[in-house]
Structures are given as structure tokens and as C-alpha cells.
Amino acid sequence: MELQNIHENQKAAQRSLNEMSPIQQETEADREIWLERINIHLEKLLAKANKDKDMFRHMKNHYWARNHVCKARIKILKPRLRKALKRHKRDDRL
């Protein structure tokens, strides 16, 4: 049923295209060209959005790993800092 409606719409469009004046046909052709250009532009925007999304996903993993490295460094350096502070306190006494 829907397929039949589509065919009827296409035939009606062809008939109306044949019945149009040359100026109307040219306008219709220009409309098709502009629609193609807009479609290409929107596809480029979509590709850029997908690229940005992939970059954000990569950066999330990058910062997660960087955070873990920093936490490990802090874990290693905390005891050293405590030891240095204790030594510094003992040296200050008179």
C-alpha cells in the first residue's frame, strides 16, 4: 500500500514537472541542487561531531590513566614527606 503511494507521488511529481514552465523547472532544479549542498554540509557537520565525540572518549581514558599515575606517585611520596618532616622537626629543637 505504501509502496503504491510512493509510486503515485513520483508519477505525479513527473507530470507536474512536465507541465511546469521553463522558469519553474529551472527553479525546481536549483532547489534540488541546494538540497544536495545542504545535505553535504550536514554530513560534514555530523562527521565533525563524531570526530569530536571520539576525541572526548579518548581524552576521558587519557585523564583517567593520568589520574591513576598521579595517585600512585602521591602514595609513594607521602611516606617520604612524613619522614622528612619528622627529621626537620627533630633538627629544630635546641
Secondary structure, DSSP 4 states (H G I P E B T S, - for coil): -HHHHHHHHHHHHHHHHHHS-HHHHHHHHHHHHHHHHHHHHHHHHHHHHHHHHHHHHHHHHHHHHHHHHHHHHHHHHHHHHHHHHHHHHHHH--
